[in-house]
Amino acid sequence: MMNKTQLFGINIDVLDMSGAVDRLRNWIEGDNSGCKYVVTPNVDHAVLFQENALLREAYEGADMVLADGHPIVWTSMLSGKRLPERVAGSELVPQLFDSFNRNGTLRVFLLGAAEGVGARAAENMKSQWPNVETVGVYSPPLGFEKKPEESEIILEKLAEAKADVVIVGLGAPKQEIWVSQYADRIPATAALCVGATIDFLAGEKKRAPVWMQQSGVEWLHRMCSEPKRLVKRYARDAWIFPQLVLKQLFGQKHA
């Protein structure tokens, strides 16, 4: 049985980065029994999880749930449900590529990001990870998730590509809900719901400096990079998330 801990109602796998990569490799190299999918909860996801029933369903069906966010890990420590470390989706993907580039080959499909970004990501990947082959790139139109015919187009492209892994960068909660709804039809071993990772691979967006990542203020870098899109979200999260932490700690002590 997999070792999990529950925070904010989310069942999170107690895994470090190495353990997460090893589990993915085992899936990819083992018998293909259908598409397994990975979600990576951060503060924003924890807030959305409380109010979005479809996101909760997606999380409940996920095959691996990884803590992407220092506040999630810190809360686990305070509550005695210690998670070993943050496992960010944007770091998991390059680590997985590194693993296969050293030993093996990997076929990848990039689903998401703006038009043209996936192609630039594929070029960068080709030079950095020669043993990782990008077998398909697709940027769905806005609102695709509301049109079944658009989802069928995506599934057809995935079927043609025969990828081992689908890197899904459609934004939360859209990516988790879509993958959950179509997981039994996705012709790949694994689908990773990893937000802006395709943008990072393309160099379209810059990661925060390492010291900001390690000190838990990467959100500040992202907010300053995309203020129109992120200020409102982070303001909401800054109000709601501390309440969730108090509920987690207080509720646990009085359970």
N, C-alpha and C positions, 0 to 999 in steps of 0.2 A: 504493500500500500504506500502511496506517495505521501511524503511528509508535508503537511500544510498547516497554516495558521490563519485564523480569521481576524480581519481588521475592517471596521466600517461595514461589516456584512459581506466582505469579499474574502473568499477562500484563496489565499496566496501560497504558492509553492515556496518552501524553504530551500532555496537554491542560491548558490553564488554564480558568477558568470561562467566559470569553468563547468559547473554542473549543468547549467542550462545548455551550453554548447554541446556537451557530451550527450544529453538527452536528445537534442535535435539530430545529432549524427546517428544515434541509434535508430531513430525513426527513419531517416533517409536511407540508411544502409540496410535496414531490416525489411521484413515483409511489408508490402504496401497494402494496408487494410483500410484505405480511405484517407481523406485529408484530415490531418490533425491541425488545430489552430492555436495560436499563442496570442494572448493579450497582455498589455503592460500598463497596469494602473499607476497613474500619478495622482497628484492632488486634485486636478480637474476631473479626472475619471471618478475618483472617490465621491466628489460632490454630485456629478451627474448620475452616478449609480443609485443615489438615494431617491431620485425623482423619475428615472427613466426605466420603465418596466422592460422594454425591449433590450436595453443595455444589460440589465440584470440577467435576462435570459441568455444573452450572448456569453456573459461571464460564467454562468452556471454550466454552459456547454463546452467551455474552453478546455483544451487538453493541457495547457500550461499557462499559469498566471504568474507574472514576474513583477516585482516591485520596482517601478520606474519612478523614483522620486525620493530624495533624502527624507522629506517629512514623513513619508510612509515608513521608512526604516527606523527613523527616530521614535515614532509612535510605537512601533513594535518593541523597541527596547524599553520604553517607559512602562509598557503594559506587560512586560515579562514574556512576550511572544517574539523573541529576538529573530529577526531576519539577518542573514549573514552580511548582505551588502545590497546596494542598489544595482539592479540589472536593467539598464536603460535599453530600449529597443534600438536606439541609434548607435549604441555600442555593441549590442548583441550581433547585429548583422555583419559589421566588419570582422568581429571575432570569429563568426561562423565562416566567413570567406577565408580568413587567415588559416583556419583549421584545414579546410579542404584544399587550399592552395599549397599547403605543406605536404598534404597526403590525400590524394584523391582528385576527383573532379565534381563539379556541381553545376546544375542547370537551373537558371534563375529567370523568373518573369517579374518585371517591374510594373505594378498596377497602381496608378495614381500620379499625383503631382500635376503641374500645369503642362500644357502641350510643349513638347521639345525638351523638357527637363529630364525625362527618362532616358532619352537618347544621349544626352550629355553625361548622365550618370553611367550609362553602359560603356561609353568611351573611357571614362575614368577607371571603371572597374576592370576593363580589358587590360589597361596598362599596369594597374596595381596588383591584380589577381588573375594571372594568365589562365589558371586552371578553373576559373569561375566563368562560365559561359552565359551571357544574357541571351535567352532564346525568345524573348518577346518583351515588348514595351507597349503600354496603352494608357492613355489619359481619358477616362470616361467624361462625357459632357456633364455639365451641371444638372442636377436633378435626375441623373440616370437611375438612382435607387427607387424612384417613383414610377419607373416605366419598365415593366417586365421584359419588353423586347430589347432594351438596352442591356439588361443583365444577361440575356441570352447571347448577345454579341460578345460580351466579356467571356462567357463560358466557352463559346466557340473558339475564341482566340487562345484560351488556355488549353483547350483540347488539341489544337494544332501545334502548340509550342512544346508540349510534353515536358514541362518543367518539374524539377524536384521540389523547388520552393517558390512560393509566390510572396514577394515583398509588397505589402499592401499599405499604401500611403494616401488614404482617402480622408483622413481626419476623423476624430472621435466626436460622437459615437457612431458615425455613419459606417466606418470601416468594420468595427466589431459586429454591428448588427447585420451588415450585408454578408460578411463571411459566415456568421452563424447561420443565417437563413439558407445559404447555398453551399455549406461545407460538404454535404453529402454528394454534391455534383461537381466540386472543384477537382479536376484531374491532376492533382499534385500530392506529394507526400505531406507537405506542411504549408500553412499560410501564416505569415507573421504580420500582425497588425501593429505597425511601428511608425505611424504618424509621418513626421517630416523627414524620415530617414532618406528617402529618394532625393529630396532637395539637398541634404547634406552630402550625399554621394556625388551629386552633380556639381557641388560647389556653389549652388544657388543660394544657400543659406550657410552662414558660418556658425560653427559651434562656439559656445562661450569659452573663454580661457579656462585652462585646467583648474586654476585655483577657484574659479567661480563654480565649476562643476563639483569640485570636491567639498566646497563649503556650503553647498545647497542653495546658492543664489543664481543658478543658471537661468531661472525664470526671469530675473531682472534683465539679463542680457537679451533674452528673447522678446520681452515686452518693449524694450527700447528699440529693438530691430523692427518690430511690427506693432507700433502703438495703436493704430486704428483697429486692428483685429483683436489685440490681446488685452488692452487696458481694462475693458469692461469685464472680460472673463476673469482676469486676475483679481479685480476688485470684488467680484462675487465670491470667488474662492477664498479670498482673505477674510471675508466675513463668515462664511459657512464652515470652512474646514476646521478652524479652532473649536467650533461647537461640536463637530464630529469627534475631535480628539478628546474633549472633555467627556463626552458621552461614552466614548470607548473606555476611558480610564475610570470614570465614576461608576458606570454601569457594571464594569467588571468587578470592582471592589465590593459592590453591593449585590452581586448575583447570587 
